[in-house]
Amino acid sequence: MQQIDEWEPESMAKIRQAAEEARKRILKHTSKQLDEIEVKLIKLINQLRESRQENDFIETDLQQWKQQLEGMKDELSRTSTITVRNNSTPLMIKICVRVSDKI
């Protein structure tokens, strides 16, 4: 019984750790993607402000900025394919109990 009592929390801790690592990996990927779009958006905003202050833009500039915005919108709407699968290595070792009667 003592071995089973020790095995249970150890196994649960390994599963929690694996789940937390998986969550962190997904969040890291998502944050990276959002950061890249944020950099593009800041660059575009600065271009817009500069052109507005100088009152120096033409129709083709407007079309280009619109295309850049559409591209960022498409990037945001596209979702990455994230697949969760079982690894061939088990997270925990299954405990087995064998009982043999001595007769």
Biotite code that builds the C-alpha atoms (Angstrom):
import biotite.structure as struc

atoms = struc.array([
    struc.Atom([0.000, 0.000, 0.000], chain_id="A", res_id=1, res_name="MET", atom_name="CA", element="C"),
    struc.Atom([2.877, 2.353, 0.762], chain_id="A", res_id=2, res_name="GLN", atom_name="CA", element="C"),
    struc.Atom([4.296, 1.935, -2.763], chain_id="A", res_id=3, res_name="GLN", atom_name="CA", element="C"),
    struc.Atom([0.919, 2.726, -4.286], chain_id="A", res_id=4, res_name="ILE", atom_name="CA", element="C"),
    struc.Atom([0.563, 5.787, -2.050], chain_id="A", res_id=5, res_name="ASP", atom_name="CA", element="C"),
    struc.Atom([3.985, 7.021, -3.224], chain_id="A", res_id=6, res_name="GLU", atom_name="CA", element="C"),
    struc.Atom([3.377, 6.176, -6.902], chain_id="A", res_id=7, res_name="TRP", atom_name="CA", element="C"),
    struc.Atom([0.098, 8.102, -7.162], chain_id="A", res_id=8, res_name="GLU", atom_name="CA", element="C"),
    struc.Atom([1.283, 11.669, -6.354], chain_id="A", res_id=9, res_name="PRO", atom_name="CA", element="C"),
    struc.Atom([4.527, 11.191, -8.304], chain_id="A", res_id=10, res_name="GLU", atom_name="CA", element="C"),
    struc.Atom([2.579, 10.173, -11.405], chain_id="A", res_id=11, res_name="SER", atom_name="CA", element="C"),
    struc.Atom([0.119, 13.033, -11.023], chain_id="A", res_id=12, res_name="MET", atom_name="CA", element="C"),
    struc.Atom([2.985, 15.518, -10.653], chain_id="A", res_id=13, res_name="ALA", atom_name="CA", element="C"),
    struc.Atom([4.578, 14.273, -13.896], chain_id="A", res_id=14, res_name="LYS", atom_name="CA", element="C"),
    struc.Atom([1.277, 14.646, -15.750], chain_id="A", res_id=15, res_name="ILE", atom_name="CA", element="C"),
    struc.Atom([0.750, 18.188, -14.404], chain_id="A", res_id=16, res_name="ARG", atom_name="CA", element="C"),
    struc.Atom([4.284, 19.151, -15.418], chain_id="A", res_id=17, res_name="GLN", atom_name="CA", element="C"),
    struc.Atom([3.821, 17.789, -18.955], chain_id="A", res_id=18, res_name="ALA", atom_name="CA", element="C"),
    struc.Atom([0.498, 19.637, -19.305], chain_id="A", res_id=19, res_name="ALA", atom_name="CA", element="C"),
    struc.Atom([2.059, 22.897, -18.101], chain_id="A", res_id=20, res_name="GLU", atom_name="CA", element="C"),
    struc.Atom([4.947, 22.546, -20.566], chain_id="A", res_id=21, res_name="GLU", atom_name="CA", element="C"),
    struc.Atom([2.472, 21.960, -23.414], chain_id="A", res_id=22, res_name="ALA", atom_name="CA", element="C"),
    struc.Atom([0.469, 25.058, -22.433], chain_id="A", res_id=23, res_name="ARG", atom_name="CA", element="C"),
    struc.Atom([3.636, 27.175, -22.268], chain_id="A", res_id=24, res_name="LYS", atom_name="CA", element="C"),
    struc.Atom([4.703, 26.023, -25.718], chain_id="A", res_id=25, res_name="ARG", atom_name="CA", element="C"),
    struc.Atom([1.355, 26.984, -27.241], chain_id="A", res_id=26, res_name="ILE", atom_name="CA", element="C"),
    struc.Atom([1.353, 30.362, -25.479], chain_id="A", res_id=27, res_name="LEU", atom_name="CA", element="C"),
    struc.Atom([4.925, 31.044, -26.609], chain_id="A", res_id=28, res_name="LYS", atom_name="CA", element="C"),
    struc.Atom([3.989, 30.344, -30.227], chain_id="A", res_id=29, res_name="HIS", atom_name="CA", element="C"),
    struc.Atom([0.874, 32.513, -30.037], chain_id="A", res_id=30, res_name="THR", atom_name="CA", element="C"),
    struc.Atom([2.737, 35.380, -28.376], chain_id="A", res_id=31, res_name="SER", atom_name="CA", element="C"),
    struc.Atom([5.468, 35.254, -31.000], chain_id="A", res_id=32, res_name="LYS", atom_name="CA", element="C"),
    struc.Atom([2.901, 35.438, -33.795], chain_id="A", res_id=33, res_name="GLN", atom_name="CA", element="C"),
    struc.Atom([1.127, 38.401, -32.163], chain_id="A", res_id=34, res_name="LEU", atom_name="CA", element="C"),
    struc.Atom([4.426, 40.194, -31.527], chain_id="A", res_id=35, res_name="ASP", atom_name="CA", element="C"),
    struc.Atom([5.360, 39.918, -35.210], chain_id="A", res_id=36, res_name="GLU", atom_name="CA", element="C"),
    struc.Atom([2.035, 41.421, -36.259], chain_id="A", res_id=37, res_name="ILE", atom_name="CA", element="C"),
    struc.Atom([2.380, 44.159, -33.642], chain_id="A", res_id=38, res_name="GLU", atom_name="CA", element="C"),
    struc.Atom([5.769, 45.177, -35.083], chain_id="A", res_id=39, res_name="VAL", atom_name="CA", element="C"),
    struc.Atom([4.265, 45.388, -38.578], chain_id="A", res_id=40, res_name="LYS", atom_name="CA", element="C"),
    struc.Atom([1.323, 47.403, -37.285], chain_id="A", res_id=41, res_name="LEU", atom_name="CA", element="C"),
    struc.Atom([3.549, 49.884, -35.436], chain_id="A", res_id=42, res_name="ILE", atom_name="CA", element="C"),
    struc.Atom([5.626, 50.353, -38.586], chain_id="A", res_id=43, res_name="LYS", atom_name="CA", element="C"),
    struc.Atom([2.482, 51.022, -40.615], chain_id="A", res_id=44, res_name="LEU", atom_name="CA", element="C"),
    struc.Atom([1.130, 53.439, -38.011], chain_id="A", res_id=45, res_name="ILE", atom_name="CA", element="C"),
    struc.Atom([4.377, 55.393, -38.101], chain_id="A", res_id=46, res_name="ASN", atom_name="CA", element="C"),
    struc.Atom([4.223, 55.582, -41.893], chain_id="A", res_id=47, res_name="GLN", atom_name="CA", element="C"),
    struc.Atom([0.642, 56.845, -41.725], chain_id="A", res_id=48, res_name="LEU", atom_name="CA", element="C"),
    struc.Atom([1.466, 59.473, -39.120], chain_id="A", res_id=49, res_name="ARG", atom_name="CA", element="C"),
    struc.Atom([4.488, 60.697, -41.027], chain_id="A", res_id=50, res_name="GLU", atom_name="CA", element="C"),
    struc.Atom([2.591, 60.970, -44.305], chain_id="A", res_id=51, res_name="SER", atom_name="CA", element="C"),
    struc.Atom([-0.317, 62.688, -42.580], chain_id="A", res_id=52, res_name="ARG", atom_name="CA", element="C"),
    struc.Atom([1.927, 65.248, -40.900], chain_id="A", res_id=53, res_name="GLN", atom_name="CA", element="C"),
    struc.Atom([3.685, 66.019, -44.154], chain_id="A", res_id=54, res_name="GLU", atom_name="CA", element="C"),
    struc.Atom([0.400, 65.853, -46.046], chain_id="A", res_id=55, res_name="ASN", atom_name="CA", element="C"),
    struc.Atom([2.348, 63.848, -48.584], chain_id="A", res_id=56, res_name="ASP", atom_name="CA", element="C"),
    struc.Atom([0.514, 60.773, -49.811], chain_id="A", res_id=57, res_name="PHE", atom_name="CA", element="C"),
    struc.Atom([-1.221, 59.689, -52.977], chain_id="A", res_id=58, res_name="ILE", atom_name="CA", element="C"),
    struc.Atom([-3.799, 57.119, -53.975], chain_id="A", res_id=59, res_name="GLU", atom_name="CA", element="C"),
    struc.Atom([-1.201, 54.386, -54.437], chain_id="A", res_id=60, res_name="THR", atom_name="CA", element="C"),
    struc.Atom([0.026, 54.963, -50.876], chain_id="A", res_id=61, res_name="ASP", atom_name="CA", element="C"),
    struc.Atom([-3.509, 54.472, -49.583], chain_id="A", res_id=62, res_name="LEU", atom_name="CA", element="C"),
    struc.Atom([-3.869, 51.262, -51.582], chain_id="A", res_id=63, res_name="GLN", atom_name="CA", element="C"),
    struc.Atom([-0.536, 49.962, -50.280], chain_id="A", res_id=64, res_name="GLN", atom_name="CA", element="C"),
    struc.Atom([-1.481, 50.697, -46.664], chain_id="A", res_id=65, res_name="TRP", atom_name="CA", element="C"),
    struc.Atom([-4.831, 49.029, -47.161], chain_id="A", res_id=66, res_name="LYS", atom_name="CA", element="C"),
    struc.Atom([-3.112, 45.937, -48.577], chain_id="A", res_id=67, res_name="GLN", atom_name="CA", element="C"),
    struc.Atom([-0.760, 45.841, -45.599], chain_id="A", res_id=68, res_name="GLN", atom_name="CA", element="C"),
    struc.Atom([-3.717, 46.007, -43.213], chain_id="A", res_id=69, res_name="LEU", atom_name="CA", element="C"),
    struc.Atom([-5.510, 43.256, -45.116], chain_id="A", res_id=70, res_name="GLU", atom_name="CA", element="C"),
    struc.Atom([-2.370, 41.131, -44.942], chain_id="A", res_id=71, res_name="GLY", atom_name="CA", element="C"),
    struc.Atom([-2.164, 41.572, -41.171], chain_id="A", res_id=72, res_name="MET", atom_name="CA", element="C"),
    struc.Atom([-5.859, 40.775, -40.857], chain_id="A", res_id=73, res_name="LYS", atom_name="CA", element="C"),
    struc.Atom([-5.313, 37.566, -42.835], chain_id="A", res_id=74, res_name="ASP", atom_name="CA", element="C"),
    struc.Atom([-2.378, 36.622, -40.606], chain_id="A", res_id=75, res_name="GLU", atom_name="CA", element="C"),
    struc.Atom([-4.536, 37.098, -37.523], chain_id="A", res_id=76, res_name="LEU", atom_name="CA", element="C"),
    struc.Atom([-7.427, 35.094, -38.929], chain_id="A", res_id=77, res_name="SER", atom_name="CA", element="C"),
    struc.Atom([-5.207, 32.226, -40.030], chain_id="A", res_id=78, res_name="ARG", atom_name="CA", element="C"),
    struc.Atom([-4.770, 29.840, -37.217], chain_id="A", res_id=79, res_name="THR", atom_name="CA", element="C"),
    struc.Atom([-1.722, 27.718, -36.789], chain_id="A", res_id=80, res_name="SER", atom_name="CA", element="C"),
    struc.Atom([-2.233, 24.019, -36.873], chain_id="A", res_id=81, res_name="THR", atom_name="CA", element="C"),
    struc.Atom([-1.485, 22.806, -33.398], chain_id="A", res_id=82, res_name="ILE", atom_name="CA", element="C"),
    struc.Atom([-1.659, 19.092, -32.923], chain_id="A", res_id=83, res_name="THR", atom_name="CA", element="C"),
    struc.Atom([-1.665, 17.401, -29.567], chain_id="A", res_id=84, res_name="VAL", atom_name="CA", element="C"),
    struc.Atom([-0.600, 13.804, -29.748], chain_id="A", res_id=85, res_name="ARG", atom_name="CA", element="C"),
    struc.Atom([0.557, 11.118, -27.396], chain_id="A", res_id=86, res_name="ASN", atom_name="CA", element="C"),
    struc.Atom([4.252, 10.477, -27.242], chain_id="A", res_id=87, res_name="ASN", atom_name="CA", element="C"),
    struc.Atom([5.433, 6.902, -27.479], chain_id="A", res_id=88, res_name="SER", atom_name="CA", element="C"),
    struc.Atom([7.150, 7.341, -24.119], chain_id="A", res_id=89, res_name="THR", atom_name="CA", element="C"),
    struc.Atom([4.643, 7.147, -21.288], chain_id="A", res_id=90, res_name="PRO", atom_name="CA", element="C"),
    struc.Atom([4.563, 9.966, -18.744], chain_id="A", res_id=91, res_name="LEU", atom_name="CA", element="C"),
    struc.Atom([4.143, 7.599, -15.900], chain_id="A", res_id=92, res_name="MET", atom_name="CA", element="C"),
    struc.Atom([4.919, 4.023, -15.221], chain_id="A", res_id=93, res_name="ILE", atom_name="CA", element="C"),
    struc.Atom([1.809, 1.989, -14.718], chain_id="A", res_id=94, res_name="LYS", atom_name="CA", element="C"),
    struc.Atom([1.825, 0.154, -11.463], chain_id="A", res_id=95, res_name="ILE", atom_name="CA", element="C"),
    struc.Atom([0.974, -3.510, -11.530], chain_id="A", res_id=96, res_name="CYS", atom_name="CA", element="C"),
    struc.Atom([-0.088, -5.609, -8.603], chain_id="A", res_id=97, res_name="VAL", atom_name="CA", element="C"),
    struc.Atom([0.386, -9.342, -8.634], chain_id="A", res_id=98, res_name="ARG", atom_name="CA", element="C"),
    struc.Atom([-1.148, -11.448, -5.996], chain_id="A", res_id=99, res_name="VAL", atom_name="CA", element="C"),
    struc.Atom([-0.198, -15.066, -5.559], chain_id="A", res_id=100, res_name="SER", atom_name="CA", element="C"),
    struc.Atom([-1.677, -17.261, -2.954], chain_id="A", res_id=101, res_name="ASP", atom_name="CA", element="C"),
    struc.Atom([0.618, -19.704, -1.243], chain_id="A", res_id=102, res_name="LYS", atom_name="CA", element="C"),
    struc.Atom([-1.074, -22.985, -0.786], chain_id="A", res_id=103, res_name="ILE", atom_name="CA", element="C"),
])
